[in-house]
């Protein structure tokens, strides 16, 4: 599974630098000089990082072979991705990466099937998007009180929803 670590934004200057919207907790590792990143769409990459620097809180990156503003602008909107196998698991038993949660079966504390996690949204509070059979998607806040058990190895998570959530 591929994980997005950044999105290429607008060009910066005339030499082919681009802004990158960082979507990783490890930008120094993921955007290290010499790193080749796969892209989505795939035909735009891989892109080799030639240099990078921070400017007013924004990451600026230059890629090998991208030497002018017009070529850089063609990359706008390209997602920079890595394989999920490259992510080091956390030592914290209550910390999960999105790719670990997506695809898990969801059931209630009583053992009743609810559906499957299809996405994780990060809007102030993490929300699990759960596809339910014959019903609309459910958004479940990803907090210990409502999600008391996550069993990645077993392929399931348990929810204790308050009345009306589902």
Secondary structure, DSSP 8 states (H G I E B T S, - for coil): -EEEEEEEEEEETTTTEEEEEE-SS-HHHHT-TT-EEEEESGGG--EEEEEEEEETTEEEEEETT--SHHHHHTTTT-EEEEEGGGS---S-TT---HHHHTT-EEEETT--EEEEEEEEEESSSEEEEEE-TTS--EEEE--TTT--EEETTTTEEEE---TT--
